[in-house]
Amino acid sequence: MPTYQKIWKVNGAIIRQRGCSYQVETHHNGKRTRQTFKTAAKAEDYAKQVKAEFKSEGDMALAIKGRQRIDALRLLDAFPTKKAQDDAISAVRLLTTQVKDYAPSKPLMAEAVRFWLSHHPQGGSLPTLDEALESYLADKRLEKRRAATLYEISHKIGRLIKAFPDTSISDITTELISQWLTDTLGSSTVGTKRQYLTVISAFFTDSAKRYGLPKNPAKDVKLAGCNADQAEVQAYTVEEVRKIMAAANASPHAARVVPALAIGFFAGLRPSEVQGLDWVDVSLTAKRIRVSPETAKKRRARYVDMSDNLIEWLTPYARESGLVAPPLMTYRRARREIMEGAECTLIKDGFRHSFGTYHLATYENAAKTAFAMGHRSDTDLVYTNYRKLVTREEGEAYWKIRPMKLLESAATGKTEV
């Protein structure tokens, strides 16, 4: 048992002296508190201070009337400890200082809690970006997606993962994606950034459904420059197309290259669709090309009607089966030589864009042009890209571009094919 030299009370507090120290013991709300001081005077001052605080607290409690008292009891039930109360007060202070026009009447604390819970599920942890990508790619393989598509997904999402290793998929926000695009692709074109964002958004749309994320964080990303006028889609003039096709006809690779170029110019197939096209899907009799699901961009088969001049370009080189275009590298080398011979600059997707431009100018039917190009009925896209200052007469001249031998035969009255 401790031996005290002196024990006395000040305002209900017990003060005990042992040696050169003075211990003050107080009791409040069933809780005992002890505090030690070096002098009796400091111990007595503390006892008086505590008494005053208890009285002030009691006065405040008595001042609470009616509904306020019920509300206070509810808060005490929700925050029974001082630590919990301090945490709640700290949260309100953060909202007050960080949120513009914050008012206690706004249910922002509940919204913050819901956000936190959605990103920290209690039933199990969410996968990292890397793990989510593995599952996403596995599904794409089951869907028989092309190797190029799988590579694009793996490459673009992989770069995001490299910036956020071992990060839960729920921790990626709109702001993080936007900043990453700026930091990683700062010098790239808006088109390149949009391609990345499209792949990333598709990934997060799938993940939101798969893992119960509250939303797709990539959906609200705004790319700088997207609201500005987009660069106009470029197409070749009628005269340039004549020169290119004439140079192709004179090329030593004409048998393999002329059909590929002609189908691009006069059927509007995408470069990847031309590369995968087989002669079995080209019917000169029916005047129709079948674009198979295996080569179509959206894996939707479609039929494209062939113009008379396209049939004339294809007839000398038509075969029963086999790929229409040569291997990609061979095709690119031959195309480069042809463009140099024609003294024309290669335009990205220029063959297909030329088809869209002159098809719309000739038929003045956006839905028909969209369908032929595999856009279904996306008339807005067709008008945005292909409604240029091209006259109907130029459109008609475009479809009269024919093999030089046929033109010479027509001039001399012969029927040479």
C-alpha positions, 0 to 999 in steps of 0.5 A: 500500500502506498504511504501518503504524507497528506491527503485533502480535497479541493472542489471535490478532487482528491489531492495526495502528497507523496514525497515531493509530488502531488497527485490529483484524482478526479471522477466524472461520468464514472471515469477516474482520472489522475494527474501528478504535479510537482507543487501543491499550488499547481495541483490545487489550481488544476483541481479548480480548473477541472471543477470549472470545466465540469460545471461548464459541461454540465451547464451546456448539457442542461441548456440542451432542450427537447429535440436537441437533447434527443439528437445529442443522445443519438450522436453519443450513441453513434460516437460513444468515445472521444476518439470517435467524436474527434474523428467526426469533428475532423471530417466536418472541418475537412469538408468545411475547408476543402469543399466549396459552399459546404453546408452541414445540411449537405449529406456529404459525409454519407456520400464520402462514406459510400464512396469509401465503401465502394472502393474498399469492399468488405466482402473481399479485395478487388483485383489489381490492374494486372489481375483484372487485365488477365481476366479481361484478355482471357474473355477476349480470347474466348470471343476469338478476338484477333491477335492484333486486337489482343496485342493492342489491349495488352500494350495500351493497358500494360502501359497504364499498369506500368505507371500504377503497379500493384494498384487495386482497380478500384483506386484508379480515378478519372483524375489519375487517368487524365494525368497519366494520358497527359504525362505519357502521351503529352506530345502525341496527337489527340487521335492517339490519345483518343485511341488509348482512352477508347481501349482503357474505357472499354476495359473499365466498363467491363471491370465495372460490371465484373467487379461492381465498381461504382462507375467507369473512371475513364468515361469522364476523362476529357481530352484537351483539344477534342472540342477544337475543330478536328483535322479534316479527313483527306482524300485524293483528287480524281486526277491523283487516283487516275495517276495512282491506278495507272502507275499500279497498272504499269507496276511489275506487281500489278497482278497482286497490287492493282486489285488491292488498290482498286478495292480500296478506292472503289469498294471502300474496304479498310486496309485490314479487310483488304489484307484478309480478303479472299477471291472466293468472296469476290463475285464479278458475276453478282457484282458483290464483295463479301466482307467476312466476320473474320476480317471485318472490324466489328466482326460483322459480315457485310456485302459491298456492291461493286461499281462497273469500273471496279469490275473492269479493274479486277477482271484481268487479275481475278482468281477462283481463290487465294488472298487478293492482296500480297503479303503486307510488307510486299504490298507496302514496298510496291505501294511506295514505288507506285506512289512515287511513280504517280508523284502522289503523297501517301495519305493514311487511309486515303483510298478508303476516304476517297471512296467515302467522299466520292460515294457520298457526292455521287449518291447523296445518301449518307445511309447508303455510304455508311452501310457500304463502309461498314458503319451501319447507319452512322450518318453523323460520322459519314457527314463529318468525315466525307461531306467535302467540297466535292461536286457531284460531277467530280463524283461521277468522274471518279467512278469512270476511272478505268484501266488505261487499256480499256480507255484506249480500246473505247477510243478506237472502237475495240472491245479489248478486255 
